[in-house]
Amino acid sequence: MCYGKCARGIGHSLVWLAVLSIVANILLYFPNGETKYASENHLSRFVWFFAGILGGGLLILLPAFVFIGLEEDDCCGCCGHENCGKRCAMLSSGLVAVIGILGSGYCIIVAALGLAEGPRCLNSLGQWNYTFASTEGQYLLDTSTWSQCVEPKHIVEWNVTLFSILLALGGIEFILCLIQVINGVLGGICGYCCSRQQATCTSGCCLAPFSAHSGEPVCGSR
């Protein structure tokens, strides 16, 4: 298995997921495309936690670009063997993936809380409040109660859809970052991408056959 290619694939996937997360979070500020509810502070408080922009967005883009950058990493490590340097890079990518786990975890938690509490809306009594806060999320299973929110129109559907998207995106990001932690550790132990012709990997330096012409090790060649 080529651990570097796996990491780059995860990185590219995380970029798209982070962009979608940021877009979903931004849409939460504009129910039905209107800006007045944000300016009048009539949005769910969890919208202001920036779960998709910060957690599922910026904190995911950082490790994503690190994973993608592994393709250009040409560092040399112990004994002058390039592949051992690749191991250090892979181990480092596993550590950076922890940032993504924290960011996606934050996105998941905030999105789940936003779903459980429900939107802040104008009810039939003319009061702005969290109409479904006392239901502990049970309102999600009873769509007939959603009409209790008079304004903004379809705010329940709007919040449920977008917070659900953030929850799903955060979950996928969490899984991918967790996979990269494992991939980074395995890549650090077994080598960046050793084939049977190029190298035999051990827990120490990468042991490789020597070139018949130069006498130099060929470990780490792609």
Wavefront OBJ file of the C-alpha trace (Angstrom):
o trace
v 0.000 0.000 0.000
v 1.233 3.501 -0.787
v 0.505 5.517 2.331
v 1.396 8.806 0.638
v -1.228 8.359 -2.085
v -3.810 7.475 0.538
v -2.989 10.635 2.499
v -3.252 12.827 -0.597
v -6.589 11.268 -1.497
v -7.879 12.023 1.986
v -6.546 15.576 1.705
v -8.385 16.291 -1.548
v -11.614 14.857 -0.105
v -11.296 16.990 3.022
v -10.918 20.170 0.962
v -14.276 19.614 -0.726
v -15.945 18.636 2.528
v -14.578 21.755 4.244
v -15.866 24.004 1.447
v -19.334 22.414 1.651
v -19.283 22.827 5.435
v -18.469 26.525 5.162
v -21.233 27.072 2.600
v -23.796 25.245 4.753
v -22.850 27.342 7.784
v -23.129 30.592 5.828
v -26.593 29.641 4.572
v -27.773 29.293 8.181
v -27.391 33.075 8.526
v -29.863 33.774 5.711
v -33.178 31.932 6.164
v -35.090 32.116 2.890
v -32.266 34.297 1.555
v -33.116 37.170 3.924
v -30.565 39.065 5.983
v -32.848 40.812 8.496
v -33.057 37.870 10.887
v -29.312 37.855 11.377
v -29.140 41.616 11.894
v -32.058 41.461 14.372
v -30.486 38.506 16.232
v -33.391 36.158 15.552
v -31.256 33.144 14.661
v -30.420 30.068 16.686
v -27.564 30.756 19.078
v -25.728 27.712 17.728
v -25.493 29.415 14.332
v -23.030 31.835 15.941
v -20.720 29.064 17.101
v -19.250 28.865 13.564
v -19.344 25.067 13.589
v -19.094 24.780 9.827
v -16.834 27.754 9.184
v -14.323 27.132 11.955
v -14.676 23.503 13.030
v -15.666 21.775 9.810
v -13.998 24.368 7.603
v -10.763 26.117 8.571
v -9.601 23.461 11.034
v -10.097 20.847 8.310
v -8.376 22.799 5.540
v -5.146 22.975 7.541
v -4.555 19.197 7.746
v -6.010 18.741 4.254
v -3.301 20.900 2.676
v -0.655 19.136 4.746
v -1.831 15.769 3.408
v -1.846 17.053 -0.171
v 1.626 18.553 0.303
v 3.096 15.147 1.070
v 3.379 14.689 -2.702
v 6.062 17.371 -2.836
v 7.890 16.241 0.295
v 11.435 15.204 -0.576
v 13.015 15.263 2.884
v 15.763 12.833 3.770
v 15.850 11.097 7.106
v 18.055 8.755 9.065
v 21.097 7.283 7.362
v 20.464 9.618 4.420
v 17.636 7.403 3.225
v 14.841 9.390 1.605
v 12.215 6.869 2.611
v 13.047 7.342 6.283
v 12.421 11.058 5.854
v 9.087 10.187 4.302
v 8.320 8.227 7.418
v 8.813 11.329 9.550
v 6.484 13.241 7.236
v 3.839 10.540 7.487
v 4.064 10.469 11.282
v 3.744 14.262 11.336
v 0.667 14.083 9.095
v -0.894 11.728 11.624
v -0.355 14.314 14.354
v -1.794 17.087 12.177
v -4.827 14.890 11.548
v -5.650 15.267 15.251
v -6.420 18.934 14.535
v -8.941 17.778 11.959
v -10.462 15.370 14.470
v -10.908 18.194 16.974
v -12.389 20.504 14.338
v -14.809 17.930 12.952
v -15.730 16.852 16.474
v -16.598 20.457 17.329
v -18.744 20.665 14.186
v -20.579 17.454 15.104
v -21.302 18.566 18.678
v -22.576 22.037 17.754
v -24.704 20.716 14.880
v -26.229 18.065 17.145
v -27.031 20.670 19.817
v -28.525 22.965 17.190
v -30.779 20.152 15.984
v -31.822 19.196 19.508
v -32.741 22.729 20.567
v -34.419 23.776 17.348
v -34.581 27.233 15.763
v -35.401 30.542 17.385
v -38.616 31.692 15.786
v -41.754 33.799 16.170
v -44.551 31.596 17.509
v -48.313 31.973 17.205
v -48.368 34.095 20.389
v -46.093 36.693 18.798
v -43.062 35.777 20.911
v -39.537 35.083 19.732
v -38.225 32.019 21.531
v -36.905 28.484 21.151
v -40.253 26.834 20.619
v -38.934 23.269 20.588
v -36.215 23.551 23.238
v -38.260 21.611 25.808
v -38.946 18.692 23.451
v -35.360 17.380 23.676
v -35.262 16.892 19.940
v -38.534 14.963 19.727
v -39.936 17.648 17.411
v -37.721 16.199 14.679
v -39.971 13.137 14.571
v -43.222 15.111 14.550
v -43.299 17.413 11.546
v -46.854 18.467 12.325
v -45.526 20.660 15.138
v -43.221 22.604 12.855
v -46.034 24.980 11.910
v -45.769 26.472 15.417
v -42.964 28.614 14.026
v -44.669 31.417 12.118
v -41.577 33.434 11.141
v -39.181 33.025 9.422
v -41.184 30.857 7.062
v -39.964 27.265 6.862
v -37.262 28.053 9.430
v -37.555 24.603 10.978
v -36.928 22.881 7.648
v -34.099 25.314 6.968
v -32.340 24.661 10.262
v -32.931 20.910 10.290
v -31.610 20.503 6.757
v -28.477 22.601 7.193
v -27.579 21.373 10.683
v -28.087 17.805 9.451
v -25.731 18.505 6.553
v -23.145 19.905 8.969
v -23.571 16.865 11.195
v -23.041 14.508 8.249
v -20.077 16.449 6.852
v -18.468 16.623 10.289
v -18.940 12.888 10.709
v -17.278 12.104 7.381
v -14.420 14.501 8.140
v -13.948 12.883 11.544
v -13.720 9.419 9.987
v -11.276 10.545 7.287
v -9.017 12.280 9.801
v -9.109 9.212 12.039
v -8.142 7.073 9.048
v -5.227 9.415 8.380
v -4.020 9.070 11.969
v -3.850 5.316 11.417
v -2.420 5.763 7.914
v 0.230 8.170 9.216
v 1.316 5.789 11.951
v 1.476 2.832 9.554
v 3.302 4.962 6.978
v 5.783 6.044 9.614
v 6.451 2.476 10.721
v 6.425 0.704 7.381
v 7.745 3.445 5.122
v 6.206 5.963 2.746
v 5.720 3.629 -0.207
v 8.030 0.649 -0.288
v 7.644 -1.956 -2.967
v 9.182 -5.376 -2.791
v 11.713 -4.351 -5.417
v 12.601 -1.089 -3.679
v 12.770 -1.815 0.000
v 12.139 -4.010 2.963
v 10.723 -2.035 5.875
v 11.591 -2.609 9.478
v 10.934 -0.719 12.667
v 14.177 1.202 12.255
v 15.696 2.583 9.075
v 14.504 1.332 5.731
v 16.768 -1.442 4.441
v 17.117 -1.333 0.680
v 19.052 -3.043 -2.090
v 22.044 -1.123 -3.408
v 22.460 0.075 -6.964
v 24.730 -2.169 -8.946
v 26.446 0.854 -10.536
v 26.821 3.392 -7.758
v 26.592 1.313 -4.647
v 24.005 3.784 -3.274
v 20.775 2.650 -1.624
v 17.663 3.155 -3.732
v 15.201 3.215 -0.827
v 12.526 5.879 -1.142
v 12.528 6.079 -4.935
v 9.020 6.516 -6.331
l 1 2 3 4 5 6 7 8 9 10 11 12 13 14 15 16 17 18 19 20 21 22 23 24 25 26 27 28 29 30 31 32 33 34 35 36 37 38 39 40 41 42 43 44 45 46 47 48 49 50 51 52 53 54 55 56 57 58 59 60 61 62 63 64 65 66 67 68 69 70 71 72 73 74 75 76 77 78 79 80 81 82 83 84 85 86 87 88 89 90 91 92 93 94 95 96 97 98 99 100 101 102 103 104 105 106 107 108 109 110 111 112 113 114 115 116 117 118 119 120 121 122 123 124 125 126 127 128 129 130 131 132 133 134 135 136 137 138 139 140 141 142 143 144 145 146 147 148 149 150 151 152 153 154 155 156 157 158 159 160 161 162 163 164 165 166 167 168 169 170 171 172 173 174 175 176 177 178 179 180 181 182 183 184 185 186 187 188 189 190 191 192 193 194 195 196 197 198 199 200 201 202 203 204 205 206 207 208 209 210 211 212 213 214 215 216 217 218 219 220 221 222
